[in-house]
Amino acid sequence: MYDKYDYLILDLIHMYKQNNQQYIKLGILERDFWLKIENDSDLNVGQARIGERIANLYVDGLIQNKDGYMLTKRGREELLGLEVN
């Protein structure tokens, strides 16, 4: 259901929180996403749809926005490949 770009978003959110001890703002998340994929020839701009990807992750309960994006418990489990109950 999720592809490597969805997992990239989850990873960016997770790593930002670990490195900065705060939640990532949308502008920083978008910038970091584009920096990571700019040399990816498998993906074009239309396929990236970062806003749609973030919205889907939010609706699916993997991330939440509380003055910045953070992973939910389910999001951490999905990122780490753990069984979600």
N, CA, C and O of each residue as an XYZ file, in Angstrom:
340
protein
N       0.825     -1.196      0.000
C       0.000      0.000      0.000
C       0.865      1.255      0.000
O       0.549      2.222     -0.692
N       1.937      1.251      0.755
C       2.842      2.393      0.787
C       4.058      2.073     -0.065
O       4.486      0.922     -0.150
N       4.615      3.109     -0.699
C       5.810      2.887     -1.504
C       7.014      3.548     -0.831
O       6.913      4.096      0.267
N       8.146      3.481     -1.516
C       9.378      3.984     -0.898
C       9.319      5.481     -0.611
O      10.006      5.956      0.293
N       8.520      6.228     -1.352
C       8.424      7.673     -1.121
C       7.579      7.983      0.112
O       7.845      8.954      0.819
N       6.564      7.162      0.370
C       5.805      7.313      1.610
C       6.703      7.014      2.807
O       6.685      7.727      3.810
N       7.488      5.947      2.681
C       8.419      5.612      3.769
C       9.502      6.681      3.920
O       9.992      6.913      5.026
N       9.874      7.322      2.834
C      10.835      8.424      2.911
C      10.259      9.559      3.756
O      10.959     10.129      4.592
N       9.004      9.880      3.543
C       8.354     10.937      4.328
C       8.329     10.552      5.805
O       8.654     11.367      6.669
N       7.946      9.317      6.091
C       7.935      8.860      7.483
C       9.334      8.948      8.092
O       9.499      9.379      9.233
N      10.325      8.541      7.328
C      11.703      8.583      7.816
C      12.175     10.017      8.044
O      12.845     10.291      9.040
N      11.841     10.923      7.151
C      12.229     12.326      7.321
C      11.620     12.907      8.594
O      12.288     13.630      9.333
N      10.351     12.589      8.847
C       9.684     13.067     10.056
C      10.373     12.486     11.293
O      10.652     13.202     12.255
N      10.638     11.206     11.253
C      11.279     10.514     12.385
C      12.681     11.059     12.658
O      13.019     11.367     13.800
N      13.486     11.175     11.617
C      14.864     11.636     11.792
C      14.926     13.095     12.260
O      15.783     13.450     13.071
N      14.029     13.934     11.755
C      14.020     15.329     12.173
C      13.736     15.425     13.672
O      14.380     16.195     14.384
N      12.766     14.639     14.142
C      12.430     14.644     15.563
C      13.614     14.159     16.399
O      13.915     14.736     17.444
N      14.280     13.107     15.946
C      15.437     12.588     16.687
C      16.577     13.598     16.735
O      17.213     13.769     17.775
N      16.834     14.260     15.627
C      17.978     15.172     15.538
C      17.723     16.545     16.144
O      18.657     17.196     16.613
N      16.478     16.992     16.139
C      16.178     18.362     16.562
C      15.281     18.466     17.793
O      15.059     19.565     18.303
N      14.771     17.352     18.269
C      13.882     17.325     19.429
C      12.673     18.246     19.277
O      12.191     18.829     20.248
N      12.197     18.363     18.048
C      10.964     19.105     17.786
C      10.316     18.529     16.536
O      10.934     17.763     15.797
N       9.067     18.906     16.311
C       8.338     18.401     15.155
C       8.716     19.183     13.910
O       9.073     20.359     13.985
N       8.634     18.523     12.770
C       9.046     19.129     11.510
C       7.899     19.936     10.904
O       6.756     19.481     10.862
N       8.218     21.111     10.445
C       7.243     21.970      9.772
C       7.093     21.529      8.321
O       8.001     20.934      7.742
N       5.939     21.829      7.748
C       5.630     21.406      6.386
C       6.675     21.881      5.387
O       7.103     21.103      4.535
N       7.091     23.129      5.471
C       8.082     23.662      4.529
C       9.405     22.907      4.571
O      10.014     22.653      3.532
N       9.839     22.555      5.750
C      11.099     21.816      5.911
C      10.936     20.392      5.393
O      11.831     19.855      4.739
N       9.791     19.785      5.688
C       9.517     18.432      5.205
C       9.510     18.389      3.680
O      10.103     17.492      3.081
N       8.843     19.350      3.051
C       8.808     19.407      1.586
C      10.207     19.616      1.012
O      10.598     18.943      0.058
N      10.951     20.539      1.589
C      12.310     20.811      1.104
C      13.197     19.571      1.202
O      13.888     19.212      0.248
N      13.168     18.933      2.349
C      13.996     17.743      2.545
C      13.587     16.605      1.622
O      14.438     15.869      1.123
N      12.282     16.458      1.394
C      11.788     15.434      0.481
C      12.332     15.668     -0.925
O      12.850     14.745     -1.553
N      12.217     16.899     -1.419
C      12.683     17.196     -2.781
C      14.201     17.049     -2.891
O      14.708     16.602     -3.919
N      14.923     17.421     -1.841
C      16.378     17.248     -1.863
C      16.756     15.776     -1.960
O      17.705     15.420     -2.658
N      16.020     14.926     -1.264
C      16.317     13.489     -1.272
C      16.005     12.837     -2.621
O      16.690     11.900     -3.029
N      14.976     13.331     -3.311
C      14.556     12.645     -4.548
C      14.990     13.355     -5.821
O      14.687     12.875     -6.914
N      15.684     14.475     -5.720
C      15.987     15.251     -6.917
C      16.786     14.478     -7.957
O      16.691     14.795     -9.143
N      17.552     13.498     -7.573
C      18.332     12.721     -8.534
C      17.705     11.360     -8.840
O      18.336     10.502     -9.457
N      16.464     11.171     -8.405
C      15.769      9.901     -8.616
C      15.094      9.925     -9.987
O      14.075     10.591    -10.173
N      15.657      9.209    -10.924
C      15.123      9.217    -12.287
C      13.857      8.381    -12.413
O      13.189      8.442    -13.446
N      13.507      7.603    -11.390
C      12.298      6.777    -11.441
C      11.033      7.566    -11.124
O       9.927      7.053    -11.298
N      11.177      8.785    -10.670
C      10.035      9.555    -10.203
C       9.987     10.891    -10.916
O      10.995     11.593    -10.992
N       8.821     11.251    -11.442
C       8.676     12.585    -12.012
C       7.862     13.447    -11.043
O       7.310     12.940    -10.067
N       7.793     14.727    -11.315
C       7.149     15.671    -10.404
C       5.695     15.291    -10.160
O       5.211     15.384     -9.032
N       5.000     14.867    -11.198
C       3.600     14.479    -11.039
C       3.415     13.280    -10.135
O       2.403     13.177     -9.443
N       4.365     12.383    -10.130
C       4.258     11.197     -9.289
C       4.582     11.496     -7.830
O       4.112     10.789     -6.939
N       5.363     12.515     -7.577
C       5.794     12.803     -6.210
C       4.605     13.184     -5.335
O       4.438     12.621     -4.253
N       3.785     14.116     -5.775
C       2.569     14.522     -5.076
C       2.746     14.513     -3.560
O       2.005     13.837     -2.847
N       3.716     15.256     -3.079
C       4.023     15.211     -1.647
C       2.826     15.618     -0.788
O       2.594     15.027      0.267
N       2.082     16.597     -1.219
C       0.915     17.010     -0.436
C      -0.109     15.900     -0.311
O      -0.668     15.678      0.763
N      -0.351     15.211     -1.399
C      -1.289     14.083     -1.387
C      -0.751     12.946     -0.526
O      -1.504     12.303      0.206
N       0.542     12.703     -0.616
C       1.142     11.641      0.196
C       1.022     11.965      1.687
O       0.678     11.092      2.484
N       1.301     13.202      2.064
C       1.192     13.612      3.465
C      -0.260     13.485      3.932
O      -0.526     13.002      5.033
N      -1.189     13.920      3.092
C      -2.611     13.825      3.446
C      -3.024     12.368      3.650
O      -3.743     12.059      4.599
N      -2.581     11.481      2.779
C      -2.933     10.060      2.915
C      -2.328      9.448      4.179
O      -2.985      8.665      4.865
N      -1.087      9.801      4.487
C      -0.462      9.299      5.709
C      -1.203      9.808      6.949
O      -1.326      9.098      7.947
N      -1.691     11.044      6.868
C      -2.461     11.633      7.964
C      -3.798     10.911      8.125
O      -4.173     10.521      9.230
N      -4.505     10.740      7.024
C      -5.813     10.069      7.051
C      -5.673      8.621      7.529
O      -6.544      8.111      8.234
N      -4.589      7.970      7.150
C      -4.347      6.584      7.559
C      -3.859      6.464      9.005
O      -3.673      5.358      9.511
N      -3.654      7.602      9.663
C      -3.271      7.590     11.070
C      -1.800      7.319     11.332
O      -1.441      6.889     12.429
N      -0.933      7.563     10.342
C       0.493      7.331     10.535
C       1.231      8.573     11.009
O       2.292      8.472     11.626
N       0.674      9.741     10.725
C       1.273     10.996     11.173
C       0.173     11.885     11.739
O      -1.013     11.684     11.476
N       0.594     12.862     12.517
C      -0.326     13.888     12.991
C       0.400     15.219     13.006
O       1.629     15.278     12.977
N      -0.377     16.276     13.050
C       0.188     17.611     13.013
C      -0.208     18.350     14.281
O      -1.368     18.718     14.468
N       0.759     18.556     15.133
C       0.572     19.326     16.367
C       1.689     20.344     16.416
O       2.715     20.130     17.062
N       1.481     21.458     15.726
C       2.504     22.493     15.593
C       3.748     21.917     14.918
O       4.878     22.253     15.271
N       3.517     21.057     13.955
C       4.561     20.366     13.208
C       4.191     18.901     13.090
O       3.398     18.391     13.882
N       4.755     18.225     12.111
C       4.410     16.829     11.871
C       5.207     15.893     12.755
O       6.394     16.096     13.007
N       4.518     14.857     13.219
C       5.128     13.825     14.042
C       4.513     12.486     13.660
O       3.415     12.431     13.107
N       5.226     11.416     13.958
C       4.700     10.080     13.722
C       3.788      9.692     14.870
O       4.040     10.040     16.024
N       2.739      8.977     14.549
C       1.909      8.368     15.582
C       2.557      7.040     15.966
O       3.548      6.631     15.360
N       2.007      6.379     16.954
C       2.529      5.066     17.328
C       2.442      4.133     16.117
O       3.372      3.378     15.835
N       1.329      4.195     15.415
C       1.146      3.352     14.224
C       2.163      3.717     13.145
O       2.669      2.835     12.451
N       2.464      4.998     12.997
C       3.449      5.439     12.023
C       4.846      4.921     12.342
O       5.578      4.495     11.449
N       5.210      4.960     13.622
C       6.516      4.418     14.032
C       6.581      2.920     13.778
O       7.596      2.402     13.311
N       5.489      2.231     14.089
C       5.464      0.777     13.852
C       5.575      0.461     12.368
O       6.274     -0.478     11.985
N       4.894      1.233     11.530
C       4.961      1.021     10.087
C       6.380      1.284      9.567
O       6.905      0.515      8.761
N       6.982      2.355     10.027
C       8.328      2.714      9.594
C       9.344      1.645     10.011
O      10.239      1.289      9.244
N       9.191      1.151     11.221
C      10.142      0.182     11.740
C       9.799     -1.260     11.348
O      10.533     -2.194     11.673
N       8.675     -1.425     10.645
C       8.305     -2.753     10.166
C       7.753     -3.661     11.241
O       7.848     -4.883     11.132
N       7.179     -3.081     12.274
C       6.614     -3.873     13.362
C       5.161     -4.196     13.063
O       4.515     -3.524     12.260
N       4.666     -5.211     13.705
C       3.260     -5.596     13.548
C       2.372     -4.550     14.206
O       2.586     -4.182     15.361
N       1.375     -4.074     13.468
C       0.430     -3.085     13.983
C      -0.827     -3.814     14.393
O      -1.426     -4.521     13.583
N      -1.244     -3.652     15.659
C      -2.456     -4.327     16.160
C      -3.653     -3.436     16.031
O      -4.759     -3.831     16.399
